[in-house]
Amino acid sequence: MEDEKHNKSTKMKKLKFLAFAIIAAIACVGFASCSDDDKDEPQKTEDLIGSVWEGINPHTDYFTKVEIKNDSKCAVTVYPSNSPANSYSEVCTYVYDSSTGNFNVKFDGYNITGFIKGDTMTLTDSGNGSYDLKRVK
């Protein structure tokens, strides 16, 4: 009889331990996924002011830098990645929708569309394809 009580008690302890382990694992996974979600949300316009984005368009091998000056102006600089001395810069007007992350800029007569998600700005130039810039500041 006492053996039966002991076995029952041991079984209950194992079940409690297993239940706590499952709850702890679920909690850890839940917290980890929540912290990453914020990085992928569209940013507010005021959070972009002063930011700098850089990358190389793999379709053209041109380095691109976008500096957000205020809520409607940005400076865009492009040059062949092997020839910074041949750079072209222009202060441009941009439109940003913080609810969707859509980012559009007119540069050198071209309408360039894109979006911002987290620390990545994806730009699409109809003649030169899509490419990513990473936030460096």
RAJO-V931048 format. One line per field, one symbol per residue. ss: DSSP state (2 for helix, 1 for strand, 0 for the rest). phi: phi as a letter, one per 40 degrees, with the letter a starting at -180 (. if undefined). burial: # if it has 9 or more other ideal C-beta (glycine too) atoms within 8 Angstrom, else .. A space follows every 50 residues. Layout:
BEGIN
ss=???
phi=???
burial=???
END
This chain:
BEGIN
ss=02222222222222222222222222222222222222220000222200 01111110000111111100001111111100022201111111110000 0111111001111111100111111000111111100
phi=.ccccccccccccccccccccccccccccccccccccccccdccdcccdg cbbbibcccbgccbbbbccacababbbbaddcadcccbbacbcbbbbccb gcbbbbbfgbcbbiabbgbbbbbbbdcbgcabbbcba
burial=.........................................##.#..##. #######....#######....#######............#.#####.. #######..#.#.####..######.....#####..
END
